């Protein structure tokens, strides 16, 4: 007699299948989903696209951005700047590097009755692709302006009429010539040797002071 337990027999007295996993139940069939139709509208474009309205609103940011956020500083303009020291006989010219960081002497232009000096400076603006011109306005130590300041203002207006859209700025240049002379003496140049470059050195002082102030603001 077989010692197989009755519970171990398969259907119709067959032997059980040892070591095989049970067959998982079949999954129920999923009914296919009905297609979804999205309603559309027909637009007649034979006459062209309908007009588009662009509406803007002005926002007052004088008190800061909404939520008390500070207004970010305005980025500095890139490009060379020209510094001008206006004299009755000569005009000193200085120029900056393209990043507007460092001023260097460029040349001295002789004043002329036919205003050829203005034409020469206008040519320098075009040649060096200058983005701003800085003209020194000589003032007294008290801050009052005199004949020299009046002459510088007239010179800046005449120059602005020759260089188109390039802006011309007047800046206070008190003691610029004195500072330039001190710098030249420190470099070993006596008063006679300074005559040919003192105007350029004064223009460097004017331009460098402007560049430094702009960098601090930004």
Helices and strands as residue ranges (DSSP letters): G 6-8, G 11-13, G 66-68, E 80-86, E 90-96, E 103-110, H 116-127, E 130-137, H 147-160, E 167-172, H 176-186, H 191-194, H 198-217
